[in-house]
């Protein structure tokens, strides 16, 4: 455990204001951002989005408190990649608490590394646990502000 | 207080979907419920909070301790341990 968030999050792919207003659109937008910035193979972006959406249909990753953590394991991936999207409007993820989602952590992993996947989830949720982190992240309206928060979270 | 220790049988471990199923079952009981990953650390987490259970990092082979306090505590730990032991219909 204890992997740093800054090592996990592909910072160039962060989206400080998501354009999409619905769940599937948000997932596609974040996967495409990872692909456009070289974190995952571009030719597999559509397939990865589709699988992440299927996974979400299977059971929500809207954990409540305004956060969702859609994720997927895919054969085309050789390493994990994660990014963050922020929506000031709020997105309907059919969350456990029925509330809108303002912060989305997207995590994509290779098929063969379930332990790394769980370790990455632990790191993400360690930060999301803190009310102050969730609140500051929701308020962080620039790319730089989100990156700064990630580094602060790693130090605390 | 009732308690039950159970090992994680499935290769994917206690990932998000199993956690959601665990908390859905836990919510059916009146007892307070806690889960500790004995293999990893001594952090006692709220068994009805999906956010907290994502901290378990319960990979295959880890032993979890399920504890419950309340009128239906025995039934709760038995049902929850059975769910984990089932491997969530995964390999």
Boltz contact constraints between the chains, C-beta under 6 A:
constraints:
  - contact:
      token1: [A, 1]
      token2: [B, 57]
      max_distance: 6.0
  - contact:
      token1: [A, 59]
      token2: [B, 17]
      max_distance: 6.0
  - contact:
      token1: [A, 59]
      token2: [B, 20]
      max_distance: 6.0
  - contact:
      token1: [A, 61]
      token2: [B, 16]
      max_distance: 6.0
  - contact:
      token1: [A, 63]
      token2: [B, 50]
      max_distance: 6.0
  - contact:
      token1: [A, 63]
      token2: [B, 51]
      max_distance: 6.0
  - contact:
      token1: [A, 114]
      token2: [B, 11]
      max_distance: 6.0
  - contact:
      token1: [A, 114]
      token2: [B, 12]
      max_distance: 6.0
  - contact:
      token1: [A, 114]
      token2: [B, 13]
      max_distance: 6.0
  - contact:
      token1: [A, 115]
      token2: [B, 59]
      max_distance: 6.0
  - contact:
      token1: [A, 118]
      token2: [B, 13]
      max_distance: 6.0
  - contact:
      token1: [A, 118]
      token2: [B, 57]
      max_distance: 6.0
  - contact:
      token1: [A, 118]
      token2: [B, 59]
      max_distance: 6.0
  - contact:
      token1: [A, 119]
      token2: [B, 57]
      max_distance: 6.0
  - contact:
      token1: [A, 121]
      token2: [B, 54]
      max_distance: 6.0
  - contact:
      token1: [A, 122]
      token2: [B, 55]
      max_distance: 6.0
  - contact:
      token1: [A, 122]
      token2: [B, 57]
      max_distance: 6.0
  - contact:
      token1: [A, 125]
      token2: [B, 54]
      max_distance: 6.0
  - contact:
      token1: [A, 125]
      token2: [B, 55]
      max_distance: 6.0
